Amino acid sequence: RAARVYRQHLPASLIPSGLAKDCAPARFPIIAPDSRASEQLFSDLRRTGYYSGKWYRPVIFPGTPRPELYHYTPTHFPVAEDISGRIVNLPTNITAEKAKEIARVIVTSTHK
């Protein structure tokens, strides 16, 4: 139900185009225009009492003191770094009413 509400009430520009229409993910991802906007969304959602998750932030989640063990250099993977800094994942184990409230916060936040 929550995923359906998000699809109905959020701008299509925030919803990943590859997310199947009938998909009911454990967390619903949206993609902010940039990392600053995603941080603003996190802040606005927290301030109103909703928890949104950060998607693989850092990319080697949940982090490692020695990224060289994974042969990962952030500058070599700019697309991965960019997208992980823009994805906000929303709860889906909530009522449709709460999902509508979350969508309202997001719409308000993205139109500032």
Buried (B, 14 or more C-beta within 10 A) or exposed (E): EBBBBBBEBBEEEBBEEEBEEEEEBEBBBBBBEEBEBBBBBBEBBEEEEBEBBBBBBBBBEEEEEEBEEEEBEEEEEEEBBEBBBBBBBBBBEBEEEBBBBBBEBBEEBBEE
